[in-house]
Amino acid sequence: MSARVPQLREAVHRRDEPVVRGLARELRHTVGLLGLPRLFRLSQDIEYQMPGPDPEIWHSHCHRFCDLLENIQWSLQQKLLAN
């Protein structure tokens, strides 16, 4: 996850939809294993929904997904340091 999240953030910034969709699919497996159903569904939305008439909504979902992944990654790192 630590390598994929920065790649996802960059792809979202470039608005590279195929790469964003592929990374969302890859990261969905990780969030599924971590037991995070809301993030799992968000990754599905990013992968399968088209930007539609208002692409900013789709891109805001992508940014939200990145933010949440970064928060989870930080939390996991803190827990590992505490142990």
N, C-alpha and C positions, 0 to 999 in steps of 0.2 A: 504494500500500500504506500510506503514512504516514497517509492520511485514513481508510482503512477499518479498520485495526487498532483504533484507539480506539472506533470505532462498534461493532465486533464485541465488544469488551470490555464496553461499556455494554449491548449487547443481551443478552449472556450474563448480566450482573449482573441485568438486569430479567427474565431467563428468557423472552425474546421469541423463541420458537422459529422462527417464520417469518422474522424478520429475520436471526437467526443462520444459518439454512440458506441464505438468499439471499447473505449476505456470504461464507459459506464457499465457495459456488459461484463468486462473483466472485474471491475470493482464490486459488482453485484454479488459475485461469489464470496468475496471477503466479507461484505456486510451481512450476507446470509449466514455465514459461519459464525459471525459475532452475535447473531440473534437480534438484528436491528431491522425489523419488518418495515418501518416507515422509510428508512433509507433504501431498503430493497425495492419498495414500490416506486420511490423517486427515481432510482436508477432505471427501472423499467419504463417509466414515463419518458425519461430522457432518450432512451434507446429507441422506443417504438413510436412516440408521438412526433408528428411533423411540426415544425415551427408554426405553420398555419398563417393566417392573415396578420397576426401580431407576433413576429418572431421574438420580440423582447420578453414575452412571457416565458417561452421556452428557454431563452438565455438566462433569465432570472432563476429558473429551476436549476440550471447548470451551475450557476454561481452559488446557489444555496447548497447544492450537493457538495461542491468543493469546500465551502465553509464548514459544513457539518463533518465531512471527512477529516479536515484539518483539526477540528476540535477533538474528535475521537482519537486521532493519532497522537495528539498532545496528551490527552488523558491517559492513554495506554503507556506512553513513555514515562509519565509521572508515576504511574503505578509500578512500572518495572524498576524505576530508580528507588522507589520506597521499599522494595523487597530486597 
